[in-house]
Structure formats: C-alpha cells, structure tokens
Amino acid sequence: MSPETLLKLEDSIFRLVERFRALQSENRNLEVQLKELKQELEELESKKEGQEERLRRLDQERQRIRQLVESAIRKIGSLEDPASLLSPRR
C-alpha cells in the first residue's frame, strides 16, 4: 500500500471514529430526553385521570341539581294551576 493510500485510509478511519463518537453523544442526549418525556407523559396521564374523575363527579352533581330544579319547577307549576288545588295531593 502506498503512503498516500494509507493516509487516506487513516483519515477515513479518523472521520468514522469521530462520527461514531458524535452519534454516541447524540444517542445519550436523546435517551435522556426520552426519559424526561416519558416522565412528563406519566405525569400528564395521572393528571388526566384526576381531571376525568373530577369531571365525572361534577357531572353527577349537575344531574342531581338538575333533578332538584326540575322537581322544584313542577311543584311551583302545580301551585300556579288552580285545578291542582281542587285535586287530591299525591
């Protein structure tokens, strides 16, 4: 092998090693970023579950209040109806 060929080969190997090291570093950085994103996702999923539970409770409360209001409206309506005063109460 000629000295020129050896120098080219050495240069190619050097660049390959440098690129490999850069990719290793990038990979480590990406692994850290992935770990952080997974942790953030877990936190968001937990928060979402809490919000969904709160929404279910609020919806149940809304339904209960709606029933109370509808019942009150029916009672008020029956007070305004003179015929209801003559009919027996239930």
C-alpha positions as CSV (number, residue, x, y, z in Angstrom):
1,M,0.0,0.0,0.0
2,S,1.3,3.4,-0.9
3,P,1.7,6.1,1.8
4,E,-1.0,8.2,0.1
5,T,-3.5,5.3,0.3
6,L,-2.6,4.7,4.0
7,L,-3.1,8.4,4.8
8,K,-6.5,8.4,3.1
9,L,-7.5,5.2,4.9
10,E,-6.3,6.7,8.2
11,D,-8.2,9.9,7.5
12,S,-11.3,7.9,6.7
13,I,-11.0,5.9,9.9
14,F,-10.4,9.0,11.9
15,R,-13.6,10.6,10.5
16,L,-15.5,7.4,11.1
17,V,-14.4,7.3,14.7
18,E,-15.3,11.0,15.2
19,R,-18.7,10.5,13.6
20,F,-19.3,7.4,15.8
21,R,-18.4,9.4,19.0
22,A,-20.7,12.2,17.9
23,L,-23.6,9.7,17.3
24,Q,-22.9,8.1,20.7
25,S,-23.2,11.5,22.3
26,E,-26.3,12.4,20.4
27,N,-27.8,9.0,21.4
28,R,-27.1,9.6,25.1
29,N,-28.7,13.0,24.8
30,L,-31.8,11.5,23.1
31,E,-32.0,8.8,25.8
32,V,-32.1,11.5,28.5
33,Q,-34.7,13.4,26.5
34,L,-36.8,10.3,26.1
35,K,-36.6,9.5,29.8
36,E,-37.8,13.1,30.6
37,L,-40.6,12.9,28.1
38,K,-41.8,9.5,29.4
39,Q,-41.8,11.0,32.9
40,E,-43.8,14.0,31.7
41,L,-46.2,11.7,29.9
42,E,-46.8,9.7,33.1
43,E,-47.5,12.9,35.0
44,L,-49.9,14.1,32.3
45,E,-51.7,10.8,32.2
46,S,-52.1,10.9,36.0
47,K,-53.3,14.5,35.9
48,K,-55.8,13.5,33.1
49,E,-57.2,10.6,35.2
50,G,-57.7,13.0,38.1
51,Q,-59.4,15.5,35.8
52,E,-61.6,12.8,34.4
53,E,-62.7,11.7,37.9
54,R,-63.4,15.3,38.8
55,L,-65.5,15.7,35.6
56,R,-67.5,12.6,36.5
57,R,-68.2,13.9,40.0
58,L,-69.2,17.3,38.6
59,D,-71.5,15.7,36.1
60,Q,-73.1,13.6,38.8
61,E,-73.6,16.7,40.9
62,R,-75.0,18.6,37.8
63,Q,-77.5,15.8,37.3
64,R,-78.6,15.8,40.9
65,I,-79.0,19.6,40.9
66,R,-81.0,19.3,37.6
67,Q,-83.3,16.8,39.2
68,L,-83.9,19.1,42.2
69,V,-84.5,22.1,40.0
70,E,-87.0,20.1,37.8
71,S,-88.7,18.9,40.9
72,A,-89.0,22.4,42.3
73,I,-90.3,23.7,38.9
74,R,-93.0,21.0,38.9
75,K,-94.0,21.9,42.4
76,I,-94.2,25.6,41.6
77,G,-96.2,24.8,38.4
78,S,-98.7,22.8,40.4
79,L,-99.1,25.7,42.8
80,E,-100.0,28.0,39.9
81,D,-102.6,25.6,38.5
82,P,-105.9,26.3,40.2
83,A,-107.2,22.8,39.2
84,S,-104.4,21.3,41.2
85,L,-105.7,22.9,44.3
86,L,-109.0,21.0,43.9
87,S,-107.5,17.7,43.2
88,P,-106.2,15.4,45.9
89,R,-102.5,15.7,46.7
90,R,-100.2,12.8,45.9
